[in-house]
């Protein structure tokens, strides 16, 4: 066996510690730069059911749409640009495409359209682009990024016509597309939806009550600064329902709860899956802060947000890596005194998170 096969792939992990009360904290910007989120998990210690104000937010995330076999040139439609792209934030991403071998599409809230293409598709499109950062020895993938809000891409302009002709007449790309809009929702997308087969979806919410949960003693240890990977492994194990007992009779996992540890008599974990908008995550973070203001046995809450593994973009508009894992997530640990620890993760070859 190769000497490198037994090693866990390297990843990037950025740690930030601040307070919601600090006027220069960067959390809002960091949340907004994670455009394409598919799952958020909230861990509430010593809790069996979420209070009403928090439950209302958990169940009111924006709906999103799945359009089947959408020609990509429709994203350049003049009416769509005027009613959706220019009038708010559009979040669009190709559905069930693999970033390492398929054509992948992302329409970001700043109006940037990103296409991840193989070499043949790129040459057929005939539009300026650049080699992927994640090519091996030869350039086999290319990235085309255009700003649909730029004056050069105004309908009728030279750049606009060149891209439209390439997508409509030469490449003729079609994809299943996840699509959402803020603040207009479906109203801003209705003209586009009416021309194709589409379905509306609401993010799926599920919750579990845990009992006798081993938990790191977060308030009295330096685990978050000395060994953040162990804490994140524990959070991941709890979310996945994997025991950290390391029992001799278990062959599933050898994970253990980091020391020093305590025991939670109960805890509630709530997960939401779908195309999750940063605006909804902001509301969830705000209501979680309100929850922490109430006196309770434990004075912290964990919130973890995962990006799509095959999204063509990661943090901000940076290209998402394809060489190993598809890591792009952040984990926010909030305390009752309004301080927080934020861990932002990406693959080894991705651009460093903000």
ABEGO torsion letter per residue (X at the ends): XBAAAABBBBBBBBBBBBBAABAABAAAAAAAABABBABBBBBBBGBABBBAAAAAAAAABBBBBBBBGBBAAAAABAAAAAAAAAAEBBBBBBBGBBAAABBBBBBBAAGBBBBBBBAAAAAAAGBBBBBBAABBABBABBBBBBBAABAAABBGBAAAAAAAAAAAAAAGBBBBBBBBBOAAEAAAAAAAAAABBBBBBBBBBBBBBBBGBBBBBAAABAAAAABAAAAAAAAAAAAAGBBAAGBAABAABABBBBOBBBBBABBBBBBBBEBBBAAAAAAAAAAAAAAAABBBABABBBBBBBBBAABABBBEABBBBAABBABBBBBBBBBAAGBBBBBBBBBAABBBBX
